[in-house]
Amino acid sequence: AEQLFQQAVTSAPEDPLYYRNLGDAVFHNRGREAAATVFESAIDLAKKQLAINPENYDAPSVLLVSYASIGDRESFAKWEEGFLAKSPDDPQVLYDLAVATSRLGDMVTSRAYASKAVDAGYPVVFMNGDPDIRASGAAFPTH
């Protein structure tokens, strides 16, 4: 997966979501330290997108998960509140918060966000397949 996301970044070097996806792959394959520069690029690009279009849907998600992925709790906390206030019932928002809080080591909060995401309609099969969600201890029955 890492190689495919690297190709995506190469094909669209200004897309912060591609950098976040690459960062996720590096994070899970090689660890937080190895992924830090990728997430820092994602943060820079997402900030640029928000400066152009403050209503961009993906940029806050990229910032939230990227800050958590590099262990920047202060920046994460700033985005968490606004992210939730803007879209408290959005399954993707709740999923991103579950991933981010798992990466920060707050497994109780991660499980709570994951449960809310599933209740809001996030697909259980994707939730159960996510390594950050599994790390939190959350698991959901498939019917």
C-alpha positions as CSV (number, residue, x, y, z in Angstrom):
1,A,0.0,0.0,0.0
2,E,2.8,2.4,0.8
3,Q,4.2,2.2,-2.7
4,L,0.7,2.9,-4.2
5,F,0.2,6.0,-2.0
6,Q,3.7,7.2,-2.9
7,Q,2.7,7.0,-6.6
8,A,-0.5,9.0,-5.7
9,V,1.6,11.7,-4.0
10,T,3.9,11.8,-7.0
11,S,1.0,12.2,-9.4
12,A,-0.7,14.9,-7.2
13,P,2.0,16.5,-5.0
14,E,-0.4,19.3,-3.7
15,D,-3.1,16.9,-2.4
16,P,-2.9,16.7,1.4
17,L,-5.2,13.7,1.5
18,Y,-2.7,11.6,-0.5
19,Y,0.0,12.6,1.9
20,R,-2.2,11.6,4.9
21,N,-2.9,8.2,3.2
22,L,0.8,7.8,2.6
23,G,1.5,8.8,6.2
24,D,-1.0,6.2,7.4
25,A,0.8,3.5,5.5
26,V,4.2,4.5,6.6
27,F,2.9,4.8,10.2
28,H,1.7,1.3,10.2
29,N,4.6,-0.2,8.3
30,R,7.6,1.6,9.8
31,G,6.3,3.6,12.8
32,R,5.5,7.1,14.0
33,E,9.0,8.5,13.5
34,A,9.3,7.4,9.9
35,A,5.9,8.9,9.1
36,A,6.5,12.3,10.7
37,T,7.8,14.1,7.7
38,V,5.0,12.8,5.5
39,F,2.4,14.0,8.1
40,E,4.1,17.3,8.3
41,S,3.8,17.7,4.6
42,A,0.1,16.8,4.8
43,I,-0.4,19.4,7.5
44,D,1.3,22.1,5.5
45,L,-0.8,21.3,2.4
46,A,-4.0,21.1,4.3
47,K,-3.4,24.5,5.9
48,K,-2.8,25.9,2.4
49,Q,-6.1,24.4,1.2
50,L,-8.0,25.9,4.1
51,A,-6.5,29.3,3.4
52,I,-7.9,29.1,-0.1
53,N,-11.2,27.4,0.8
54,P,-12.1,27.4,4.5
55,E,-15.0,25.0,3.7
56,N,-12.8,22.3,2.3
57,Y,-14.2,19.0,3.7
58,D,-11.0,16.9,3.7
59,A,-8.5,19.4,5.1
60,P,-9.7,19.4,8.7
61,S,-9.6,15.6,8.7
62,V,-6.1,15.6,7.4
63,L,-5.0,18.1,10.1
64,L,-6.7,16.2,12.9
65,V,-5.3,12.8,12.1
66,S,-1.9,14.2,11.1
67,Y,-1.4,16.1,14.3
68,A,-2.4,13.1,16.3
69,S,-0.1,10.9,14.3
70,I,3.0,13.1,15.1
71,G,1.9,13.3,18.7
72,D,1.0,17.0,18.7
73,R,-1.8,16.9,21.3
74,E,-2.2,20.7,21.6
75,S,-2.8,21.2,17.8
76,F,-5.0,18.0,17.8
77,A,-7.2,19.4,20.6
78,K,-7.7,22.7,18.8
79,W,-9.0,20.9,15.7
80,E,-11.0,18.3,17.6
81,E,-13.4,20.8,19.2
82,G,-14.1,22.6,15.9
83,F,-14.3,19.3,14.0
84,L,-17.0,18.0,16.3
85,A,-18.9,21.2,16.6
86,K,-19.2,21.4,12.8
87,S,-20.2,17.8,12.1
88,P,-21.1,16.0,15.3
89,D,-23.0,13.2,13.6
90,D,-20.9,12.7,10.5
91,P,-19.6,9.1,10.4
92,Q,-16.4,10.0,8.7
93,V,-15.7,12.7,11.3
94,L,-16.3,10.3,14.1
95,Y,-14.1,7.7,12.5
96,D,-11.3,10.1,12.0
97,L,-11.5,11.1,15.7
98,A,-11.4,7.4,16.6
99,V,-8.3,6.9,14.6
100,A,-6.6,10.1,15.9
101,T,-7.4,9.4,19.6
102,S,-6.1,5.8,19.1
103,R,-2.8,7.2,17.8
104,L,-2.6,9.5,20.8
105,G,-3.1,6.4,23.1
106,D,-6.5,7.4,24.4
107,M,-8.1,4.1,23.8
108,V,-11.3,4.7,25.8
109,T,-12.1,7.8,23.8
110,S,-11.1,6.1,20.6
111,R,-13.6,3.2,21.3
112,A,-16.3,5.8,22.1
113,Y,-15.8,7.6,18.8
114,A,-15.6,4.3,16.9
115,S,-19.0,3.3,18.4
116,K,-20.6,6.6,17.6
117,A,-19.2,6.3,14.0
118,V,-20.8,2.9,13.5
119,D,-24.1,4.1,15.0
120,A,-24.0,7.1,12.6
121,G,-23.5,4.7,9.6
122,Y,-19.8,4.1,9.2
123,P,-19.3,0.6,7.7
124,V,-18.5,-2.0,10.3
125,V,-16.3,-4.0,7.9
126,F,-14.0,-1.0,7.4
127,M,-14.0,-0.2,11.1
128,N,-13.1,-3.7,12.1
129,G,-10.4,-3.8,9.4
130,D,-8.6,-0.6,10.6
131,P,-5.5,-1.2,12.6
132,D,-5.9,1.9,14.8
133,I,-9.4,0.8,15.7
134,R,-8.3,-2.7,16.5
135,A,-5.5,-1.2,18.7
136,S,-8.1,0.6,20.7
137,G,-9.8,-2.7,21.5
138,A,-13.0,-1.8,19.6
139,A,-14.7,-4.5,17.6
140,F,-18.1,-4.6,16.1
141,P,-20.3,-7.6,15.2
142,T,-21.0,-8.2,11.6
143,H,-24.4,-9.5,10.7
